[in-house]
Structure formats: structure tokens, C-alpha cells
Amino acid sequence: MPIQPFRARVSGIRNLTYDVREITLRLLEPGQIAFKAGQFISFEVVHPRLNQPVTRPYSIASPPSQRDQVTLLLNLVPNGPGSTYLFSLREGDETQFKGVTGSFYLRDEAERDLLFVATGTGIAPIRSMLYDLLDKNFPRSITLFWGLRSQKDLYYQDELEALAKAHRNFSFMTTLSRPENGWQGRSGRVTRLVEEGMASVKHLAVYLCGNGGMIKDVTAILNGKGLCPIYREKYYDGAGEEDREA
């Protein structure tokens, strides 16, 4: 798909946590967008220290069936040029971006069960993938393991619960690495869920999105269980604002 410029208007803003925001952009010109679930768009913004334009990519969190808009998910990174710009947008504002690109996208794996593993806002492209699969009545098992820090970082839980109730082949589990008192769910790193929850990889395809440490560790765990397709996208790991390595 050729990369092209888009003009859009902010049609919705949701603050999901103290530092995570969901932004919906209604397309103006062109009025529709085509992409594969998991791909991203890019914004050109001015870097405050360098005083020059830099490009910042953001995965589309909405499914490809929504052709007239895109939903983005991002966390506010202190002094990050991309998130600072996007957090400054208000409903009704116009913006421009380029897209669509990215090699982390949903493959045709109709003969395999699917495992998705995310940390933090790495859920963004996976959310697009999940809706795309469930919209198309994917026939096999779909499992999501999602790692967050503490209760204040939780979001999309009600949405995922609703998807699990509506689709018997979809299940998810969220684990907190630093839970506060009162947490009744799973605790620890998301890697533990992979170790305990996946006995075999024989008929499995895996999508990983999040920090580099998680991706490295989960890949090693899965390789220790056998061979299966693994698709990866590295997100922010503390070294830069957004970091992708498909």
C-alpha cells in the first residue's frame, strides 16, 4: 500500500488512565483509509530540543472495517515530541499524518490458534487485530495475555470482558507486575502467563507487542516449547518515545 498524506479532524478523546489517552480521528481528505490490522500511521512533529521535524509512528487501534476514521492509543511521555503534540489536540482540531505502513500485521492463520501478548500501550495494534478477527468470525481459539503495572494503569477491561462474553473462542488475562493492596487478579510479569498457560505451540501463531525485554523473554519461552510463527513489534522501552522493531 502506498504511503500517502491524510488530513483528519479530532472527533473523540477519552482519557483512559492518568497518562493514557485514546484519540479518534475522522478522515477529511481522503475520506477513507485502507490498512491491515496492526499497521501504523506517522506524524511529523517538531522536536523541542532539536528544533527540527521528527517522525513519530502510532499504531491504529481500531479495526480495518472502520474506513472513515482511525483510533490511536498513546501514553504521555515527558518531553516526548509525539505524545506532547497529540495530547495537545482537542476535539474539532485538524491534524495531518501519513500512512499506512508497518510489517507487524495480522496474517492468514486460519489453521492455527492465536496467542497475543502485550505490555502497556502495546495493546493498540493487538486491539485492532482482535476486532478484525472477531468481526470475521475467526474459527479457532484466540488468547490475550496483557501485562500492566498496577490498578491505576488498568483500562479496556470492560471492553475485553464484553468481547469474551460475545465470542466463546476469545479469552484474556491481565496481570499486574506491581499490584497495590486489594488486587484480586493475576500478579507478576506477563511472561509467567505464557510459561504456565501455553503447554504446546504445535498449532499456534503468536503476536508480541510491547517492551523489548518482554519480547525477548516470551520468544525464548516459546522457542523452548517448540517452533511456531512469532510476529513482533517493539514499543517504548525507556530509551526513546516510540520504538518499533518489527
Residue pairs with C-beta under 8 A, 6 or more apart in sequence:
1 34
1 35
1 100
1 101
3 98
3 99
3 100
3 101
4 30
4 98
4 99
5 96
5 97
5 98
6 27
6 29
6 30
6 33
6 41
6 96
6 97
6 98
6 99
7 27
7 28
7 29
7 94
7 95
7 96
8 25
8 26
8 27
8 28
8 69
8 70
8 94
8 95
8 96
8 97
9 25
9 26
9 28
9 92
9 93
9 94
9 95
10 23
10 24
10 25
10 26
10 89
10 90
10 91
10 92
10 93
10 94
10 95
11 24
11 25
11 26
11 69
11 91
12 22
12 23
12 24
12 71
12 91
13 21
13 22
13 23
13 24
13 89
13 90
13 91
14 21
14 22
15 21
16 22
16 73
16 155
16 156
17 152
17 153
17 154
17 155
18 152
19 75
19 76
20 73
20 74
20 75
20 76
20 121
20 153
20 155
21 73
21 74
21 75
21 76
21 86
21 87
22 61
22 71
22 72
22 73
23 71
23 72
23 74
23 86
23 89
24 62
24 69
24 70
24 71
24 72
25 69
25 70
25 71
25 72
25 95
25 97
26 68
26 69
27 33
27 68
27 69
27 70
28 94
31 68
32 67
32 68
33 67
33 68
33 70
33 99
33 100
34 64
34 67
34 100
35 60
35 64
35 99
35 100
36 64
36 100
36 105
36 106
37 60
37 63
37 64
37 105
37 106
37 125
37 128
37 129
37 131
37 132
37 133
38 59
38 102
38 104
38 105
38 106
38 125
38 126
38 128
38 129
38 207
38 233
39 59
39 60
39 99
39 100
39 101
39 102
39 104
39 105
39 125
40 57
40 58
40 59
40 60
40 99
40 100
40 101
40 102
40 125
40 244
41 57
41 58
41 60
41 70
41 72
41 97
41 98
41 99
41 100
42 55
42 56
42 57
42 58
42 97
42 98
42 99
42 101
43 55
43 56
43 58
43 82
43 85
43 86
43 95
43 96
43 97
43 98
44 53
44 54
44 55
44 56
44 96
44 98
45 53
45 54
45 56
45 81
45 82
45 84
45 85
46 52
46 53
46 54
46 81
47 53
47 54
47 81
48 79
48 81
48 84
49 79
54 81
54 82
56 81
56 82
56 83
56 85
56 241
56 242
57 102
57 242
57 244
58 72
58 73
58 74
58 82
58 86
58 124
58 242
59 72
59 73
59 102
59 124
59 125
59 128
59 209
59 233
60 70
60 71
60 72
60 99
60 100
60 124
60 125
60 128
61 71
61 72
61 73
61 123
61 124
61 125
61 127
61 128
62 69
62 70
62 71
62 127
62 128
62 131
63 128
63 131
63 132
63 135
64 128
64 132
65 131
65 132
65 135
72 86
72 124
73 121
73 123
73 124
73 127
74 82
74 83
74 86
74 87
74 121
74 124
75 83
75 120
75 121
75 236
76 83
76 84
76 87
77 83
77 84
77 236
77 241
80 241
80 242
81 241
82 241
82 242
83 241
89 95
102 125
102 233
102 244
102 246
103 246
104 125
104 207
104 209
104 231
104 232
104 233
104 244
104 246
105 125
106 129
106 132
106 133
106 207
107 205
107 229
107 231
109 205
109 229
110 138
110 139
110 140
111 140
111 203
112 140
112 203
112 204
112 205
112 228
112 229
113 140
113 141
113 142
113 143
113 203
113 204
113 205
114 133
114 138
114 140
114 141
114 142
114 143
114 204
114 205
114 206
114 207
115 143
115 145
115 194
115 198
115 204
115 205
115 206
115 207
116 126
116 129
116 130
116 142
116 143
116 144
116 145
116 206
116 207
116 208
116 209
117 144
117 145
117 146
117 147
117 190
117 193
117 194
117 206
117 207
117 208
117 209
117 210
117 214
117 218
118 126
118 144
118 145
118 146
118 147
118 190
118 208
118 209
118 210
119 146
119 147
119 148
119 190
119 209
119 210
119 211
119 214
119 235
120 147
120 148
120 153
120 210
120 211
120 235
120 236
121 235
121 236
122 209
122 210
122 211
122 233
122 235
123 146
123 156
123 209
124 209
125 209
125 233
126 144
126 207
126 209
127 156
129 207
130 142
130 144
130 163
130 170
133 142
134 142
134 163
134 166
134 167
134 170
138 169
139 169
140 169
141 169
141 171
142 167
142 169
142 170
142 171
143 170
143 171
143 172
143 197
144 160
144 170
144 171
144 172
144 173
145 172
145 173
145 175
145 190
145 193
145 194
145 197
146 172
146 173
146 174
146 175
146 190
147 174
147 175
147 176
147 177
147 189
147 190
147 193
147 210
147 214
148 154
148 174
148 175
148 176
148 177
149 176
149 177
149 178
150 176
150 177
150 178
150 179
150 180
150 183
151 176
151 179
151 180
151 182
151 183
152 180
153 176
154 174
154 176
157 174
160 172
160 174
163 170
163 172
164 170
164 171
164 172
173 185
173 186
173 193
173 197
174 185
174 186
175 185
175 186
175 187
175 188
175 189
175 190
175 192
175 193
176 183
176 185
176 186
176 187
177 187
177 188
177 189
179 185
179 187
186 193
189 214
189 217
190 210
190 214
190 218
191 214
191 217
191 218
191 221
194 218
194 221
194 222
195 221
198 204
198 222
198 225
199 225
200 225
200 226
201 222
201 225
201 226
201 227
201 228
202 226
202 228
204 228
205 228
205 229
205 230
205 231
206 218
206 222
206 228
206 229
206 230
206 231
207 230
207 231
207 232
208 214
208 215
208 218
208 219
208 230
208 231
208 232
208 233
209 232
209 233
209 234
209 235
210 234
210 235
211 234
211 235
211 236
211 237
211 238
212 234
212 237
212 243
212 245
213 237
215 232
215 234
219 230
219 232
222 228
222 230
231 246
232 245
232 246
233 244
233 245
233 246
234 243
234 244
234 245
235 242
235 243
235 244
236 242
236 243
237 243
